[in-house]
Each structure stands twice: as C-alpha cells, then as structure tokens.
C-alpha cells in the first residue's frame, strides 16, 4: 500500500497549491515531510542493495537516481518553458510568469540549484521560484542522495552526530518566524534541517538493529513533545509551516507502518498499488504545468471556476502523469538492466 500512500500525498500537494480552496491547514507541507521520511526509508534500503550487488555502489547509486528522476523532470521543465514562450506568461498561476532565458532554463534543468531560492542562500537568476515550483523539495531529495553514502561511511557515531545536528538546526529554526534563520527556510526547505526526516526514515527501515531503533525512538518522542507540549507552550504555531510540519513529522511512523503492514488481497490490487505509486512523482512535478494549461488552453482560473478548475487540474495531472510514466518506461528498461538487479517491488 506504499504506492497508494504516495499517490494520496501527491494529490494533497496538488490541492494545497490551488489558492481558492482556502484550507485552514496546508496538507502539502505535511505531505512533503512524509515524502522525506518515506524517501529516507526507501533509499536506505536501496543503497544497501547497491552495496550488495555493485562493485562501485556509490557511483551506481548516484547514476541510478539520475536515471530514475531526471528524464521526467527535464521533460516538464522544457515543456513548461516552451508553453510560456508560445502562450505567454501566466496571469493566474503562481511563478509561471517568468522570462524564458537560457541561464534560467539551464539552472532549472540542473535541479540542485532549485533549492536555493530562499534567503539567505538564494540564487538571483532562479528567482522568484523554480519553473517547476515543487522542485525545491526535489532538490532537497537529491542533496540527501548525495549525502547518503558519505553519512553511512561515517559509521554509527557519525550518523548520530549528523542526525542530532540536523535535528537541532531544524527544531531551533521553528522558534523563529522571521529573519534569515526561520521556520520556513531552515525548518522546512533547506537540507541542513530537513535532513533529520530523511535520516529518521532510513533508521526506521533498519529498526531491527538496536542502534537505529533507538534513533527512531528519539525522533518520535522528540517530535511528539514538540507537537503536544513545546510548540503550543511557546506559541510556535504562529510561525510559518510549524503546525503542518509537526503533524507530518509525527504521522510519518504510524502511517508508514500501517501501509507496510497492510495486506494486499491479490495481484490485481498489487498492480494498482504499483501504478499509483508510479503516478505520484509525475503528478508532483507536473501539476503546475497542468495549472498553466488550464489557464491558457481552457480559460479556467481557480478564483472563477472553483470545482471545475479542481477537477480539470486533477484529471489533467493524471493524464500528464500517465504520459510521463510511458516516457520513463523506456529509461527503466535500461536502468534496471544496467544495475543488474530488479527493483524492490519486483523483487518482493
């Protein structure tokens, strides 16, 4: 059921970016934290398999991640810029009114710079935002991929120091609503703080070992204390993102545990779960492109067309995701054959 959970999280991110819905809490923030935790869980297991099967696990792990995520992302970046060039900048879709410039296109295609559109580490040529707006969080994921083999090389004490250091940065930032060090940038967006969620997910995947089980207990007890006692006592919920972030951090373990322990009745349901999981990533990266198409091609805006806009956005995102996974299927055959072992889903 992990695929179904990821699909639901991607839809929640999509809905959180439709301003007319006026939701009291932003489910997109909690969903991103859950994505980070799930990524830590999956990538920790994946890298173990590279260590078992590959002669050069670090290099092959990096290249595998590029082949898995970059083709679809690059297609969305290029298509978004082309549509802005042909149809003109958006008037009702956030951030898609940017000039089509070679340097801007290159920086977006490189992806790693996409995380640096927030003070005090912003890259001016990328402002006001990546052309694929959720790409800042995808960039955080790639930062984690790059750091993962290095952190594991440090051994358990090194892992503990990095985990505690990231946790201190993340939690300390929650106490600051404004300024260069605040709950939004260092608490939610930059890898310096959110690395704690990736590492907690990795530890959860290895919780059979005493060391990692203690890491999981420290993580869960700390964020439960933050959610229920510290944050309300110090008025932290008035700072940006804090409430949704804490909810995502605390829900990560019970939700992941529930979907991992859920029994899938037959092969048909397993295939559906696999398909939903494959749709999650392209929905995540393409829904702003769909928003642009709704505005420019269908004449729909969230303010004027409400439910019709929401339905068109969901159906359009599903359609674009189906096309993108067909593109990725070509790359997948090479990716799997190159690394020499099946995906975890296939292997299981």
Secondary structure, DSSP 8 states (H G I E B T S, - for coil): -HHHHHHHHHHHHHHHT-GGG--SS-HHHHHHHHHHHHHHHHHHHHHHHHHHH-SSHHHHHHHHHHHHHHHHHHHHHHHHHHHHHHH---SSSTT------HHHHHHHHH-GGGG--STTS--GGGTT--SSTTHHHHHHHHHHHHHHHHHHHTHHHHHHHHHHHHHHHHHHHTT-SSSSS-TTIIIIISHHHHHHHHHHHHHHHTTTSHHHHHHHHHHHHHHHHIIIIIHHHTTGGGSTTHHHHHHHHHHHHHHHHHHHH----SHHHHHHHHHHHHHHHHHHHHHHHHHHHHHHTS---HHHHHHHHHHHHHHHHHHHHHHHHHHHHHHHHHHHHHHTS--HHHH-
